[in-house]
Amino acid sequence: MAKFSKLSALLAGAALAVAGTVAAAAEYTLIISSWAPPTHGINAKMWPKFTEMVEEATGGRVTTELKLGMAPPPAQPDLIMDGAADLSIIFHGYQPGRFTTTKLIELPGYEGSAEAASVAYWRAYEKYLKKADEHRGLKVVALHTHGPAQLHSNKKVTSLADMNGMKVRVPGGVGSDVADALGMTGIKVPAPKVYETLASNAADGVVMPFESRKGFKLTEVAKNVYEMPGGLYRGSFAFIMSQDAFDALPDDIQKALEEKVFGEPLSREIGKIWDEIDQIGRDATMEAGDNSINVASEADQAAFAEIAAKVRDKVIAEVAEKGVDAQAAYDMIKSEMAAYK
């Protein structure tokens, strides 16, 4: 059963009489569950953009209500399928064994912005990846990636060799594959827990995008960044919706959302926002005074390219086992990103 609420029109009495207008609330309110901190770009920028697009597409008939802390990140898909909320954002790496085809967008070596990657991701999903039906029971509203992930640590790391033996928080997915290939010991901790994980010295570092330096206050507990051009990996996310909640909406609203919001339009906007918040994180690092960014040497870049190629071959083989033309999907993502303007 859908969990959105249908609201009756509200009249503001004397104030409206003076204004000569009638203020009506939205007919439908979609409940959003989000696990990120309140000030994180997901909640401060992405969900507001989604709401803006939904309200515009439906002429104000549909709006949203954001609720935080309903469940931890890995529990979000089940929360939506159970009908406790209508929409959420999921990070596929938090669901080991549940999602495999999503690892294809996470591979290191792609060139381009999060916006370009997110658009390419949606197109490859529509043409190839959807066939695996890994989101069964859920309606996929958008797909996107974060920007290139880097190593953040208090210890100054200036080479790939320095990473060997480090105990590092990894997200799952390709991020974990890369950590293994670099000789790091991976610890799986959801993003909202990275600050305390580093502050307590439970890990030597974390591998995340630049956004996290602001969004998760890494400038305080991981004062050094080892930056590999193009990143060590990219993370895969989806905006998901309860199929029951969508089906309960009137046909004309469903049509408006499908044509103007869901899919590539929303994926593009979310990717664009991630590029913006990655820059905010980089700026916060530069402004901190006691933080540093150490760019990988050309020799390390060449060495990592060889490591990335082995990870890529492994992932393409895994995705192919799901009955997907993994090589064609990878080639499509790469070419779409290269051509994206």
N, C-alpha and C positions, 0 to 999 in steps of 0.2 A: 504494500500500500504506500502511495506517495506521501511524503511528509511535509510538502509545502503547505502553507496556509492560505486560504482564499479570504481576502480582507474586504469588508464592505466599505463603501465610500464614507469618508469622515468629513463632517461639516464643521467649520470653525466658528460658527455663530456670528456674533456681532462684528468680529474683526473682518469676516468675509463679507458681511453686509456692507461695511464701509468700503471695502476694496471692490465690491461688485463682482466677485469671482467665486467659484466653488473649487476648493482644493480636494482632490480625490486621491486616496492612496492607491498603490498598485493593487491589481486584482490577485496577483500571485507573488509569494515571497519564497524564494529558494534558499534553503539552509545550507551554508557552506561550512564544512569542517576543515580547519587548518591547524597544522602542528608546529609551524615556525613561530619564532618570537613575534610579538606585536609589531615591532619596528622593522622586521626583516622585509626585504623588497617583495617577497611573495604576498605578504599581507598589506604592506604599505602602498604597493604599486600594482601588482599583478591582478589581485582580486578586484580592486577598484576599477581597473581597466576592463576586466570582464563584465563587471556590473554596468559600467557605462555603455559598453557595446550591447548588452542585453536590453537595457532600458531604451536605448536608441532604436534598436531593431524592432522592439515590440510596442513602440509608442508609449512607453511608461507602464504598460500593463503588467510587466514582470520586473521584480527587483530581487535583491538578495539580502541575507543577514549572515554575517560572518561570526562563527563561534570558534573559539580557541580552546585547545586542551581537551577535546572530547575523547581522544584516544591517541596513543603513541603512533609515530609514523608507519611502522609495519602493519598496524591494524586498520589503516584507512580503507583498503578495498572491502574488507568484511563489514566495516561500519556502514559503508554505502549500500552494499548488497542487503544488509539487514534493515535498511530503511531508517536508520537513526539520523541521517543527514542526506541531503540531495546531491551535494557536490563535494569533491575534495581534490587535493593534489597528492600524487604518489611519486616516490622515487623508486624506480624499478629494482635497483640494487638491494633494497631492503627486503626483497622477496626472493631469496635464493631458491632456485628450482621452479619458481612459478613463472618467471619471465626469462626467455633466452634470446628471442629475436631482437629485443630492445638493446642488447649489447652491441649491435651493429653500429649504432650511432655513437657509441661511447669510445670507439677505437681512436687511438692516437694517430696523428698523421694527416687528418683533415685540415684543410686551409680555409679559413673564413670565420665570420662572426657567429655568435649564437643565433642571431636572426636568420642568417643564411642556413645554418645547420638545422634550425627548427622547421623552416619551410621545406628543405630537402627531406627531412625526416618524415614529415606528414605525407609528402608525395610518394616516398618509398613505401610507407605504411599502406597507403591506399592501393598501390600497384602490386606490392609483394608481401609485406609483413602481416597484413590483416588476415591472410590465409591461415596462419597458425592459430588464430582465435585464442590468444593468450589472455585477453581481457574479457573472456566470456562471463556473462552475468553483469557486465558493466557497459555503460555507453562511453566511448572515448570521445571527449569533447575537443581536446587539443593534445599535441605532443611537442615537447621542446627539450632543449639541452641547456645546461649552464655553460659558461665560457670555459676555456682551457684550465684544467686543474693543475695546481702546482704544490710543491712541498712546503709546508709552513712549520717552523720549529724554533725553539729558543736557541738551540745549538746552531752555530753557523755552518751551513752545508754549502760547499763550493764545487763539489764534483759528484758524479754518480758513485764513485768508490766510497764516499762518505756515507752513503745511504745503507750500504751493506751492514746488516745486523741491527739497524734501527727498529724500534718498536713503534709502529705508526698506525694511527686510526685510518682505516680504509672503509669505503662505502659499500662494498660488494660490487658485483658486476665486473666490468673491465678494470676498474680501479684496483680491485683485489688481484686480478691477473697480473697487472703491471707491477704491483708491489712485490708479488712473489718472484717475478722475473728479475727484479732489482735486488733481491736478497733481503728484503725487509720482512719483518714479522708483522702481519696484519692483525689489528684489533678492530672488530666491527662494533661501532658505536653510532647511534643516530646523530645527525647533525646538531640537534639542540643540546647534546651532552658534550660537545667537543671542548668547550671552555673549561668545564670542571675536570675533564679527562686530562687536559694539559696542565691545568693549575695544580692538580694533585700528583703530577708526574707519573700517571698511569700509562702515559704514552710519551714518546720522544718527539712526536710531530703528528701532523695530520695532512692528508692530501685532499685539497678542496680548491674551488675557484677563488679568484681575488675578492669577489663579493663578500666572502666569509670574514675577511679582515675587518669589515665594518659590521656586517649582519650578525656575526657571532663573536665580535670583539677580540679577534685574534691578535690585533696590534698590542694587546696587553700580555698575552701568554705565549705568543709565538712571534718573536720580534724579527725573525729572519725568514726570507722567502728564497727558495731555490727555483728559479724560473726556467723551464724548458720551453723554448719557442714552439707554439702549437699545442703545448700542454702535455701532461702525462696521460690524460684521458679526458673525456667529456661525460657528464652525467645525464642519464635519461629520465625524464619526467613525463607524467601524463596528468591532464585535468580529466577527471572522471565524473560521471553522473549516474545516478540511479535510473535504470531503464524504466522502472515503474513511474518515477516522478516525471520523466519526459513523456511517457505515453499518456499520462493523465492530463497533460496540457492540451488545450484546444488545437485543432489541426492547423489553423492559421498561425498560431504562435510557434508551433513546431516548425512549420515551413520557414518562418522568418528567422528563427534561430539557426536552422540548418544552412540557409542561404547566406546569412549576413554575419554570423558569429562563429559557429562551430567549424572545426577543421582548420584549413590553411589560414583564414583571416586571424583567428585567435592565436594560432601557433606563431604566426609572424609577429604579432604584437607582444607576446610573452618573451620571445627570443630577443626582440628589440629592447625590452625592459631589462633583460639579463645583461645585455651589453652595457646598458647604462649603470646598473648597480655594480658590475665588475669594475667599471671606471671609478666609481665612488670608493670602492674598496682599495683600489690602487692609490687613489689620491690620499686616502686616510693613512696609508702606509708611508707615503712620502712626507706627509705632514706630521707624523708622530715624533720625529726627531731622533728616536733611538731604535728605529726599524731600518732594515736594509733589504734590498732586492739583489740577489746574486744570479746573474744570467749564466746559463750553461755555456761552457766553452764550445768551440767548433768541434773539437775532438769528442766531447761528450754528446753533442748533438748527433754526430755521425754514429757513435756507439749506440745511442738510444734508438736511432732509426732502424738498426738491425734488430734490436730487442722488440720494437714495435711491430716489425714485419712478422716475427714469430707469433706474437700475440694475435695479430690480425688473422693469420692463417688458422690458428686454433679456433678463434671465434667464428670465422666463416664456416668452418667444418661443423661447429656446434649448431649454428643456425640452419645449415643445410639439412641436418638431421630432423628438423621440425617440418620438413616438406616444403621449404621455401627456397627459391633460387637466390641463395645468399650472395653469390658472386655478382649477379646482376643487380641486386639491391645495393650492394656496396658500391659498385661502379656508378649507379644512378646517383647515390648520395654525393659521391666525390665530384661527379660532373656538374650536378645541380649547384653545389656549393661554389665550385670554380666559376660558374657562369652567373651567379647571383649578383644582382646590382641593387 
